[in-house]
Amino acid sequence: MDNINSSTTAASPIQGRCVTLIIPPSPFLLDERVFVSLGVLRVAGALENHGVNVGLLDLSGVGNYLDALRAHLATHQPEWIGMTATTPQLPSAVQLAKLIREASPGLRIVLGGPHVTLTYSALKIERTKLGVMDGRAAKAAAVLESVFDVMVSGDGEFAALTLFNDDCPRLIDADDNKGPLFMSDAQYEALPGPSRHLVDLSSYKYDIEGFPATSLIAQLGCPFHCGFCGGRNSKSLRLIRTRSVASIIDEIRGLHEKYGYTGFMFYDDELNVSKSLVALMNALYDLQRDLGVEFRLRGFIKSELFTDEQAEAMKKAGFRWLLCGFEGANPRILQNIDKIATVDDNTRAVEIAKKHGLKIKALMSVGHPGESERSILDVRDWLIDMRVDDFDCTVITTYPGTPYYDLAVRNPDYSNVWTYTHKKTGDKLHAYELDYTVTPDYYKGDPNGGYKAYVFTDYLSSEQIVALRDQVESEVRAKLSIPFYPGKPALRYEHSMGQGLPGSLYRESGFIQRLVDT
């Protein structure tokens, strides 16, 4: 693996090769052009570092995305095409793969990203812990293998380089922390950051209190084990990888100086898991003084870890909004989630935030093991009592890679239903079996009555869970006068005879770093 850690300065053997990376659309989101997909841009950065010519097809928010792909395939001949996909993006990724098969039958199609990682993580649990060889995860993996040529599970930065090898396997397992493709802290620090020049950042619209904003990730991984959360059994998503305060500050300085951003959304799972949080906040304050500007910042915290010292430093650094996955407001439900945080912890976190002038967006969810009418209405009552500044209440889905999925067993009393039982309380969650390649509407839905649920409990049907979620949404927003912000309509790719893709969709890099049809 010596070539993995080399760069273009050392005459990489894959220098000059050509690939196309694709960001599939996310039609389940209310607005797709908010935050760019940073994971695939980090893979692009690793490839560029070895002299590979990378083209990126950004289909976020593009309604007729298949037309855009057709135009690309008519004018470009990459060696392979790589896609990233979350589980809700999988239906779009499958449609893209089918079109590639029709238009360019010999082209290799690679799928990486969260869904692949979660599926093969679930497969490991299924075979090692449950002793099941042909279970749900095995079927989900077989579906992927029937559509795509190569799957990349886990870190993509080094795995992408092995795709040029003649003996490249169908599954590249970079989710093994003892393997050569798993990034260490030092490698995470040393590798180039996301290749943001490959996307049209100006087409992504987001601001924090009027400050034009973009997103970044300071550290990877979340060590907690919430039952609904994907990647709790995946090494690449569970183990924290950090980089220095100086590295993070350099990235933010570069984003400001190159693009003019003064707002930054930290997409770390939990910012205050890091022991260097206060040092980072102090460095951010110093950076603003050095640049002569003021920042506005937003990010996630873990409630039981939140302190007055952290809140004070975050406010001084420019934070005005914090997001926290409180999820529930009933002690039994929090226990069933394995949340660790208690209702008292959550209440205290809101109080600390308000004390320091920080606004809180409460991230809540319903449909957990043992969920009842009372436990869902507890969410409503707590949100109102806390007078949160904003909130999001979703119906959970049992994704591959979540404990709710990985540890569920087939229910003998229902057809196509799998049941998770909490090991301590015995409370159950029942989930219908889904084909994730064709069902995109389970993810988040439209808060104005468009939710669907594919889970139920011993106390509530799927329909009752949705009805109660809708009740929470309407009553809390009415009581606290919190508006709902609708999304934007999809963009449309307009094809003109003799022209390639517009620059907002496709950019090339490598030695020429040219923009096609700006």
RODO-2510 file (C-alpha; in nm, 4 decimals, decimal comma):
residues 518
     n   res          X          Y          Z
     1     m     0,0000     0,0000     0,0000
     2     d     0,2974     0,2349    -0,0379
     3     n     0,1306     0,4286    -0,3176
     4     i    -0,1640     0,5135    -0,0957
     5     n     0,0324     0,7622     0,1083
     6     s     0,2192     0,9156    -0,1822
     7     s     0,1079     1,2229    -0,3729
     8     t     0,1368     1,3713    -0,7185
     9     t     0,4857     1,4916    -0,6303
    10     a     0,6036     1,1288    -0,6338
    11     a     0,4855     1,0345    -0,9859
    12     s     0,1787     0,8329    -0,8873
    13     p     0,1220     0,5252    -1,1090
    14     i    -0,2422     0,6296    -1,1590
    15     q    -0,1546     0,9814    -1,2676
    16     g    -0,3598     1,0938    -1,5676
    17     r    -0,6358     0,8332    -1,5286
    18     c    -0,9957     0,9636    -1,5574
    19     v    -1,2975     0,9007    -1,3370
    20     t    -1,6376     1,0574    -1,2853
    21     l    -1,7947     1,0888    -0,9424
    22     i    -2,1704     1,1428    -0,9068
    23     i    -2,3737     1,3006    -0,6293
    24     p    -2,7248     1,1548    -0,6809
    25     p    -3,0325     1,3697    -0,6261
    26     s    -3,2153     1,3621    -0,2949
    27     p    -3,5813     1,4189    -0,3879
    28     f    -3,6939     1,3286    -0,0352
    29     l    -3,5399     1,6525     0,0975
    30     l    -3,7411     1,9733     0,1049
    31     d    -3,4427     2,1614    -0,0379
    32     e    -3,1463     1,9768    -0,1903
    33     r    -2,9247     2,2791    -0,2529
    34     v    -2,8362     2,3615     0,1061
    35     f    -2,5225     2,1643     0,1945
    36     v    -2,2908     1,9978    -0,0531
    37     s    -2,1936     1,6319    -0,0069
    38     l    -1,8503     1,6531     0,1568
    39     g    -1,7690     1,2806     0,1686
    40     v    -1,7511     1,2365    -0,2080
    41     l    -1,5517     1,5601    -0,2327
    42     r    -1,2939     1,4159     0,0085
    43     v    -1,2638     1,1106    -0,2181
    44     a    -1,2175     1,3480    -0,5126
    45     g    -0,9434     1,5265    -0,3198
    46     a    -0,7582     1,1999    -0,2534
    47     l    -0,7786     1,1050    -0,6217
    48     e    -0,6614     1,4474    -0,7386
    49     n    -0,3722     1,4207    -0,4966
    50     h    -0,2535     1,1242    -0,7061
    51     g    -0,2946     1,3073    -1,0347
    52     v    -0,6252     1,1489    -1,1338
    53     n    -0,8492     1,3620    -1,3562
    54     v    -1,1758     1,3817    -1,1656
    55     g    -1,5083     1,4918    -1,3071
    56     l    -1,7954     1,5525    -1,0696
    57     l    -2,1597     1,5338    -1,1756
    58     d    -2,3608     1,7111    -0,9072
    59     l    -2,7257     1,6135    -0,9460
    60     s    -2,8504     1,7579    -0,6173
    61     g    -3,1840     1,9231    -0,6795
    62     v    -3,1914     1,8340    -1,0500
    63     g    -3,5390     1,7134    -1,1473
    64     n    -3,4488     1,5472    -1,4803
    65     y    -3,1210     1,4047    -1,3544
    66     l    -3,1203     1,1170    -1,6045
    67     d    -3,1070     1,3672    -1,8927
    68     a    -2,8010     1,5251    -1,7315
    69     l    -2,6301     1,1859    -1,7069
    70     r    -2,7111     1,1040    -2,0702
    71     a    -2,5450     1,4279    -2,1793
    72     h    -2,2371     1,3466    -1,9746
    73     l    -2,2020     0,9928    -2,1115
    74     a    -2,2347     1,1237    -2,4677
    75     t    -1,9310     1,3478    -2,4293
    76     h    -1,7046     1,1815    -2,1684
    77     q    -1,5395     0,8421    -2,1357
    78     p    -1,4170     0,7918    -1,7779
    79     e    -1,2469     0,4713    -1,6663
    80     w    -1,5073     0,4174    -1,3997
    81     i    -1,7999     0,6016    -1,2435
    82     g    -1,8326     0,6252    -0,8680
    83     m    -2,1475     0,7186    -0,6808
    84     t    -2,2124     0,7978    -0,3188
    85     a    -2,5501     0,7212    -0,1644
    86     t    -2,7263     0,7452     0,1650
    87     t    -3,0099     0,4944     0,2040
    88     p    -3,2738     0,7470     0,0898
    89     q    -3,0625     0,8267    -0,2183
    90     l    -3,0411     0,4622    -0,3217
    91     p    -3,3446     0,4622    -0,5550
    92     s    -3,1912     0,7484    -0,7558
    93     a    -2,8515     0,5742    -0,7594
    94     v    -3,0117     0,2576    -0,8963
    95     q    -3,1809     0,4527    -1,1765
    96     l    -2,8483     0,6164    -1,2633
    97     a    -2,6768     0,2770    -1,2720
    98     k    -2,9422     0,1340    -1,5042
    99     l    -2,8918     0,4217    -1,7467
   100     i    -2,5134     0,3752    -1,7412
   101     r    -2,5605     0,0052    -1,8223
   102     e    -2,7748     0,0961    -2,1243
   103     a    -2,5568     0,3803    -2,2567
   104     s    -2,2071     0,2462    -2,1705
   105     p    -2,2279    -0,1303    -2,1051
   106     g    -1,8550    -0,1745    -2,0383
   107     l    -1,8215     0,1057    -1,7849
   108     r    -1,7509    -0,0001    -1,4250
   109     i    -1,9960     0,1397    -1,1687
   110     v    -1,8798     0,1812    -0,8101
   111     l    -2,1067     0,2558    -0,5138
   112     g    -1,9777     0,3916    -0,1854
   113     g    -2,1124     0,6059     0,0932
   114     p    -2,3311     0,5456     0,3985
   115     h    -2,5762     0,2916     0,2544
   116     v    -2,3063     0,0487     0,1428
   117     t    -2,1198     0,0907     0,4714
   118     l    -2,4338     0,0342     0,6775
   119     t    -2,5457    -0,2670     0,4737
   120     y    -2,2164    -0,4548     0,5009
   121     s    -2,1817    -0,3569     0,8662
   122     a    -2,5255    -0,5104     0,9243
   123     l    -2,4155    -0,8185     0,7297
   124     k    -2,1182    -0,8686     0,9625
   125     i    -2,3450    -0,8478     1,2689
   126     e    -2,5985    -1,0813     1,1098
   127     r    -2,3401    -1,3506     1,0405
   128     t    -2,1171    -1,3171     1,3470
   129     k    -2,3546    -1,2242     1,6295
   130     l    -2,6821    -1,3720     1,5066
   131     g    -2,5362    -1,6676     1,3181
   132     v    -2,7675    -1,6047     1,0205
   133     m    -2,6169    -1,6544     0,6761
   134     d    -2,9111    -1,5605     0,4529
   135     g    -3,0918    -1,2917     0,6502
   136     r    -3,2156    -0,9437     0,5680
   137     a    -2,8716    -0,7827     0,5407
   138     a    -2,7491    -1,0617     0,3117
   139     k    -3,0436    -0,9978     0,0804
   140     a    -2,9789    -0,6224     0,0884
   141     a    -2,6132    -0,6798    -0,0012
   142     a    -2,7120    -0,9159    -0,2836
   143     v    -2,9355    -0,6451    -0,4291
   144     l    -2,6428    -0,4013    -0,4351
   145     e    -2,4170    -0,6589    -0,5964
   146     s    -2,6744    -0,7194    -0,8693
   147     v    -2,6732    -0,3503    -0,9661
   148     f    -2,3191    -0,2240    -0,9058
   149     d    -1,9805    -0,3699    -1,0024
   150     v    -1,7866    -0,2693    -0,6906
   151     m    -1,8982    -0,1672    -0,3417
   152     v    -1,6834     0,0446    -0,1075
   153     s    -1,7679     0,0026     0,2598
   154     g    -1,6180     0,2576     0,4986
   155     d    -1,3527     0,5211     0,4275
   156     g    -1,3333     0,6059     0,0585
   157     e    -1,0162     0,8132     0,0478
   158     f    -0,7735     0,5202     0,0148
   159     a    -1,0262     0,2673    -0,1136
   160     a    -1,0817     0,4752    -0,4301
   161     l    -0,7165     0,4294    -0,5250
   162     t    -0,7489     0,0495    -0,5288
   163     l    -1,0199     0,0705    -0,7953
   164     f    -0,7450     0,1047    -1,0565
   165     n    -0,5948    -0,2330    -0,9637
   166     d    -0,6547    -0,5270    -1,1954
   167     d    -0,7382    -0,7472    -0,8961
   168     c    -0,9866    -0,5039    -0,7407
   169     p    -1,2443    -0,7074    -0,5434
   170     r    -1,6199    -0,6609    -0,5687
   171     l    -1,6314    -0,5476    -0,2059
   172     i    -1,3604    -0,3149    -0,0797
   173     d    -1,3801    -0,3289     0,2990
   174     a    -1,2415    -0,0026     0,4317
   175     d    -1,4595    -0,0315     0,7423
   176     d    -1,2011    -0,2454     0,9210
   177     n    -1,0015    -0,0292     1,1624
   178     k    -0,7171    -0,2827     1,1519
   179     g    -0,6968    -0,2806     0,7747
   180     p    -0,4734    -0,0632     0,5509
   181     l    -0,7623     0,1397     0,4032
   182     f    -0,8936     0,2750     0,7341
   183     m    -0,7829     0,6318     0,8039
   184     s    -0,5870     0,7088     1,1182
   185     d    -0,5977     1,0460     1,2931
   186     a    -0,2664     1,1381     1,1331
   187     q    -0,3895     1,0469     0,7846
   188     y    -0,7147     1,2345     0,8366
   189     e    -0,5063     1,5399     0,9246
   190     a    -0,2610     1,5000     0,6367
   191     l    -0,4955     1,4172     0,3501
   192     p    -0,6284     1,6987     0,1307
   193     g    -0,9685     1,8322     0,2274
   194     p    -1,2849     1,8244     0,0178
   195     s    -1,2385     1,9310    -0,3472
   196     r    -1,5015     2,2013    -0,3272
   197     h    -1,3790     2,3529    -0,6543
   198     l    -1,5549     2,0651    -0,8295
   199     v    -1,8997     2,1958    -0,7395
   200     d    -2,0711     2,5271    -0,7917
   201     l    -2,0903     2,6380    -0,4295
   202     s    -2,2765     2,9533    -0,5318
   203     s    -2,5757     2,7357    -0,6241
   204     y    -2,6017     2,6136    -0,2638
   205     k    -2,7975     2,8663    -0,0621
   206     y    -2,7770     2,8738     0,3140
   207     d    -2,7218     3,1412     0,5724
   208     i    -2,6940     3,1657     0,9479
   209     e    -2,8762     3,4781     1,0617
   210     g    -2,7993     3,6519     0,7338
   211     f    -2,4355     3,5389     0,7114
   212     p    -2,3681     3,3366     0,3905
   213     a    -2,2791     2,9891     0,5118
   214     t    -2,1404     2,6536     0,4103
   215     s    -2,0685     2,3274     0,5943
   216     l    -1,7588     2,1481     0,7172
   217     i    -1,6720     1,8449     0,9283
   218     a    -1,4068     1,8863     1,1955
   219     q    -1,4022     1,5283     1,3240
   220     l    -1,5362     1,1930     1,2059
   221     g    -1,7416     0,9407     1,3984
   222     c    -1,9776     0,9198     1,6942
   223     p    -1,9018     0,6861     1,9873
   224     f    -2,2588     0,6533     2,1129
   225     h    -2,5003     0,3684     2,0429
   226     c    -2,8512     0,5091     1,9917
   227     g    -3,0744     0,2306     1,8620
   228     f    -3,2191     0,4230     1,5674
   229     c    -2,8866     0,5612     1,4446
   230     g    -2,6955     0,4198     1,1493
   231     g    -2,3375     0,3057     1,1858
   232     r    -2,3399     0,2119     1,5518
   233     n    -2,1731    -0,1168     1,4547
   234     s    -1,9549     0,0342     1,1818
   235     k    -1,5945     0,1155     1,2691
   236     s    -1,5662     0,4052     1,0233
   237     l    -1,8831     0,5682     1,1569
   238     r    -1,8355     0,4777     1,5232
   239     l    -1,4676     0,5438     1,5909
   240     i    -1,3759     0,9094     1,6236
   241     r    -1,0996     1,0432     1,3998
   242     t    -0,9789     1,3914     1,4836
   243     r    -0,7588     1,6570     1,3361
   244     s    -0,5856     1,9458     1,5052
   245     v    -0,7377     2,2822     1,5863
   246     a    -0,4868     2,4362     1,3438
   247     s    -0,6118     2,2137     1,0588
   248     i    -0,9739     2,3122     1,1209
   249     i    -0,8854     2,6812     1,1432
   250     d    -0,6903     2,6589     0,8167
   251     e    -0,9943     2,5111     0,6408
   252     i    -1,2243     2,7844     0,7702
   253     r    -0,9750     3,0568     0,6810
   254     g    -0,9524     2,9152     0,3286
   255     l    -1,3309     2,9014     0,2897
   256     h    -1,3591     3,2630     0,3940
   257     e    -1,0732     3,3911     0,1802
   258     k    -1,1673     3,1950    -0,1336
   259     y    -1,5461     3,2058    -0,1208
   260     g    -1,6262     3,4861     0,1223
   261     y    -1,8184     3,2700     0,3695
   262     t    -1,8768     3,4129     0,7147
   263     g    -2,1213     3,1443     0,8276
   264     f    -2,0181     2,7866     0,9038
   265     m    -2,2277     2,4826     0,9857
   266     f    -2,0301     2,2133     1,1686
   267     y    -2,1634     1,8731     1,0669
   268     d    -1,9741     1,6777     1,3322
   269     d    -2,2119     1,4346     1,5023
   270     e    -2,1452     1,5933     1,8404
   271     l    -1,9075     1,8884     1,8637
   272     n    -1,8670     1,8672     2,2395
   273     v    -1,7434     1,5080     2,2313
   274     s    -1,4084     1,6624     2,1436
   275     k    -1,1901     1,7589     2,4395
   276     s    -1,0479     2,0427     2,2302
   277     l    -1,3845     2,2152     2,1779
   278     v    -1,3070     2,5168     2,3946
   279     a    -0,9603     2,5526     2,2381
   280     l    -1,1226     2,5436     1,8921
   281     m    -1,3729     2,8102     1,9948
   282     n    -1,0956     3,0342     2,1243
   283     a    -0,9013     2,9855     1,8003
   284     l    -1,2113     3,0743     1,5975
   285     y    -1,2461     3,3946     1,7972
   286     d    -0,8815     3,4798     1,7312
   287     l    -0,9241     3,4042     1,3585
   288     q    -1,2079     3,6530     1,3307
   289     r    -1,0013     3,9217     1,4995
   290     d    -0,7134     3,8455     1,2623
   291     l    -0,9391     3,8653     0,9550
   292     g    -1,1345     4,1638     1,0804
   293     v    -1,4679     3,9865     1,0284
   294     e    -1,7457     3,8364     1,2343
   295     f    -1,8664     3,4766     1,1943
   296     r    -2,1977     3,3079     1,2668
   297     l    -2,1731     2,9392     1,3530
   298     r    -2,4082     2,6439     1,3980
   299     g    -2,3536     2,2838     1,5071
   300     f    -2,4580     1,9782     1,7066
   301     i    -2,4030     1,9069     2,0764
   302     k    -2,4646     1,6107     2,3096
   303     s    -2,6869     1,7243     2,5954
   304     e    -2,5315     1,5409     2,8918
   305     l    -2,1841     1,6673     2,7931
   306     f    -2,2863     2,0330     2,7567
   307     t    -2,1354     2,2753     3,0068
   308     d    -2,1403     2,6467     3,0872
   309     e    -1,7754     2,6709     2,9811
   310     q    -1,8562     2,5260     2,6390
   311     a    -2,1605     2,7517     2,5945
   312     e    -1,9663     3,0649     2,6867
   313     a    -1,6830     2,9812     2,4467
   314     m    -1,9244     2,8942     2,1654
   315     k    -2,1168     3,2177     2,2007
   316     k    -1,7921     3,4178     2,2008
   317     a    -1,6765     3,2338     1,8852
   318     g    -1,9923     3,3238     1,6950
   319     f    -2,2334     3,0384     1,7625
   320     r    -2,5939     3,1504     1,7719
   321     w    -2,7670     2,8185     1,6988
   322     l    -2,7146     2,4752     1,8513
   323     l    -2,8840     2,1542     1,7394
   324     c    -2,9301     1,8639     1,9751
   325     g    -3,0756     1,5191     1,9155
   326     f    -3,2869     1,5021     2,2306
   327     e    -3,5076     1,2538     2,0381
   328     g    -3,7515     1,1766     2,3202
   329     a    -3,9002     1,3274     2,6364
   330     n    -4,0084     1,0119     2,8147
   331     p    -3,7623     0,8286     3,0450
   332     r    -3,8637     0,4823     2,9209
   333     i    -3,8250     0,5817     2,5565
   334     l    -3,4812     0,7355     2,6193
   335     q    -3,3811     0,4099     2,7886
   336     n    -3,5110     0,2103     2,4926
   337     i    -3,3114     0,4301     2,2540
   338     d    -2,9989     0,3736     2,4680
   339     k    -2,9615     0,7485     2,4561
   340     i    -2,7582     0,7777     2,7813
   341     a    -2,8929     1,1327     2,8233
   342     t    -3,1932     1,1677     3,0540
   343     v    -3,4864     1,4083     3,0372
   344     d    -3,3130     1,6103     3,3110
   345     d    -2,9929     1,6224     3,1029
   346     n    -3,1894     1,7505     2,8061
   347     t    -3,3681     2,0132     3,0131
   348     r    -3,0419     2,1324     3,1646
   349     a    -2,8808     2,1630     2,8186
   350     v    -3,1626     2,3879     2,6977
   351     e    -3,1325     2,6000     3,0119
   352     i    -2,7562     2,6399     2,9673
   353     a    -2,8009     2,7423     2,6046
   354     k    -3,0649     3,0009     2,6879
   355     k    -2,8534     3,1350     2,9749
   356     h    -2,5728     3,2130     2,7278
   357     g    -2,7929     3,3529     2,4515
   358     l    -2,7745     3,0449     2,2264
   359     k    -3,0799     2,9302     2,0334
   360     i    -3,1725     2,5623     2,0386
   361     k    -3,3199     2,3501     1,7604
   362     a    -3,4525     2,0327     1,9208
   363     l    -3,4263     1,7221     1,7025
   364     m    -3,7001     1,4806     1,8083
   365     s    -3,8182     1,1454     1,6732
   366     v    -4,1060     0,9067     1,7306
   367     g    -4,1629     0,5395     1,6584
   368     h    -3,9193     0,3852     1,9063
   369     p    -3,9575     0,0549     2,0936
   370     g    -4,2473     0,0791     2,3370
   371     e    -4,3752     0,4044     2,1854
   372     s    -4,7235     0,4978     2,3058
   373     e    -4,9605     0,7899     2,2762
   374     r    -4,8378     0,9206     2,6099
   375     s    -4,4700     0,9034     2,5173
   376     i    -4,5277     1,0943     2,1919
   377     l    -4,7375     1,3601     2,3654
   378     d    -4,4548     1,3907     2,6197
   379     v    -4,2463     1,5210     2,3281
   380     r    -4,5094     1,7875     2,2613
   381     d    -4,5316     1,8908     2,6263
   382     w    -4,1542     1,9074     2,6769
   383     l    -4,0940     2,1159     2,3644
   384     i    -4,3577     2,3640     2,4781
   385     d    -4,2292     2,3742     2,8364
   386     m    -3,8737     2,4352     2,7129
   387     r    -3,9896     2,6986     2,4656
   388     v    -3,7371     2,5774     2,2092
   389     d    -3,6500     2,8111     1,9239
   390     d    -3,7096     2,5488     1,6544
   391     f    -3,7610     2,1748     1,6315
   392     d    -3,7806     1,8813     1,3945
   393     c    -3,9936     1,5767     1,4715
   394     t    -3,9513     1,2758     1,2426
   395     v    -4,0754     0,9193     1,2252
   396     i    -3,7821     0,6810     1,2542
   397     t    -3,6965     0,4166     0,9977
   398     t    -3,4969     0,1027     1,0739
   399     y    -3,2049     0,1504     0,8362
   400     p    -2,9473    -0,1218     0,7778
   401     g    -2,6630    -0,0516     1,0172
   402     t    -2,8864     0,0632     1,3039
   403     p    -2,9257    -0,1577     1,6113
   404     y    -3,3030    -0,1520     1,5510
   405     y    -3,2329    -0,3233     1,2161
   406     d    -2,9202    -0,5242     1,2894
   407     l    -3,0571    -0,6967     1,6000
   408     a    -3,4145    -0,7521     1,4801
   409     v    -3,5517    -1,0994     1,4083
   410     r    -3,8314    -1,2117     1,1797
   411     n    -4,1686    -1,1862     1,3533
   412     p    -4,3561    -1,5189     1,3320
   413     d    -4,6960    -1,3519     1,3697
   414     y    -4,6708    -1,1019     1,0825
   415     s    -4,5715    -1,1326     0,7179
   416     n    -4,2621    -0,9301     0,6194
   417     v    -4,2202    -0,7826     0,9680
   418     w    -3,9023    -0,7773     1,1751
   419     t    -3,9017    -0,7163     1,5493
   420     y    -3,6378    -0,5561     1,7681
   421     t    -3,6590    -0,6216     2,1421
   422     h    -3,4729    -0,3997     2,3874
   423     k    -3,2410    -0,6175     2,5923
   424     k    -3,3274    -0,4539     2,9276
   425     t    -3,6885    -0,3354     2,9116
   426     g    -3,8232    -0,5970     2,6714
   427     d    -4,0088    -0,3261     2,4767
   428     k    -4,0519    -0,4037     2,1091
   429     l    -4,0367    -0,2237     1,7759
   430     h    -4,1873    -0,3863     1,4676
   431     a    -4,0715    -0,2803     1,1213
   432     y    -4,2010    -0,3745     0,7794
   433     e    -3,9444    -0,5118     0,5381
   434     l    -3,8607    -0,2526     0,2721
   435     d    -3,6931    -0,2588    -0,0637
   436     y    -3,4643     0,0411    -0,0215
   437     t    -3,3934     0,0530    -0,3936
   438     v    -3,7480     0,1663    -0,4733
   439     t    -3,8896     0,3230    -0,1559
   440     p    -3,7607     0,6765    -0,1018
   441     d    -4,0602     0,8091     0,0911
   442     y    -3,9736     0,6547     0,4280
   443     y    -3,7076     0,9104     0,5098
   444     k    -3,8495     1,2393     0,6220
   445     g    -4,1548     1,3299     0,4238
   446     d    -4,3394     1,6581     0,4154
   447     p    -4,4206     1,7968     0,7634
   448     n    -4,7473     1,9270     0,6175
   449     g    -4,9147     1,5866     0,6236
   450     g    -4,6831     1,3871     0,3974
   451     y    -4,5190     1,1506     0,6471
   452     k    -4,5321     0,7727     0,6178
   453     a    -4,4309     0,5211     0,8800
   454     y    -4,3066     0,1674     0,8286
   455     v    -4,2756     0,0897     1,1989
   456     f    -4,5293     0,0125     1,4708
   457     t    -4,5265    -0,0879     1,8368
   458     d    -4,7403    -0,3008     2,0660
   459     y    -4,9370     0,0150     2,1478
   460     l    -4,9527     0,2136     1,8237
   461     s    -5,0089     0,1306     1,4577
   462     s    -4,8047     0,2968     1,1836
   463     e    -5,0986     0,5251     1,1073
   464     q    -5,1363     0,6253     1,4721
   465     i    -4,7666     0,7098     1,4984
   466     v    -4,7956     0,9408     1,1970
   467     a    -5,1143     1,1036     1,3292
   468     l    -4,9553     1,1723     1,6667
   469     r    -4,6398     1,3066     1,5020
   470     d    -4,8540     1,5445     1,2978
   471     q    -5,0332     1,6510     1,6152
   472     v    -4,7017     1,7318     1,7835
   473     e    -4,5893     1,9295     1,4774
   474     s    -4,9017     2,1438     1,4555
   475     e    -4,9583     2,2043     1,8254
   476     v    -4,5996     2,2948     1,9124
   477     r    -4,5629     2,5307     1,6158
   478     a    -4,8932     2,6977     1,7013
   479     k    -4,8126     2,7326     2,0718
   480     l    -4,4583     2,8654     2,0219
   481     s    -4,5277     3,0563     1,6964
   482     i    -4,2554     2,8656     1,5125
   483     p    -4,3056     2,8910     1,1349
   484     f    -4,2487     2,6091     0,8909
   485     y    -4,0142     2,6910     0,6023
   486     p    -4,1081     2,5208     0,2731
   487     g    -3,8377     2,3917     0,0419
   488     k    -3,7449     2,5060    -0,3054
   489     p    -3,8532     2,3456    -0,6332
   490     a    -3,6056     2,1201    -0,8131
   491     l    -3,3625     2,2639    -1,0640
   492     r    -3,3875     2,1513    -1,4233
   493     y    -3,1065     2,0560    -1,6554
   494     e    -3,1609     2,2263    -1,9914
   495     h    -2,9920     2,0509    -2,2799
   496     s    -2,8872     2,2581    -2,5802
   497     m    -2,7644     2,0957    -2,8992
   498     g    -2,3878     2,0933    -2,9154
   499     q    -2,3367     2,1960    -2,5522
   500     g    -2,2118     1,9955    -2,2595
   501     l    -2,3397     2,0131    -1,9051
   502     p    -2,3635     2,3519    -1,7398
   503     g    -2,0950     2,4300    -1,4876
   504     s    -2,3385     2,4061    -1,2002
   505     l    -2,3702     2,0342    -1,2740
   506     y    -2,0360     1,9148    -1,4073
   507     r    -1,6780     2,0197    -1,3466
   508     e    -1,3483     1,8587    -1,4369
   509     s    -1,0158     1,8795    -1,2620
   510     g    -0,6679     1,7313    -1,2803
   511     f    -0,3928     1,9239    -1,4494
   512     i    -0,6282     2,1381    -1,6571
   513     q    -0,8879     2,2102    -1,3872
   514     r    -1,1267     2,3490    -1,6412
   515     l    -1,4918     2,4290    -1,6071
   516     v    -1,7149     2,2910    -1,8802
   517     d    -1,9618     2,5391    -2,0247
   518     t    -1,9705     2,7993    -1,7529
***
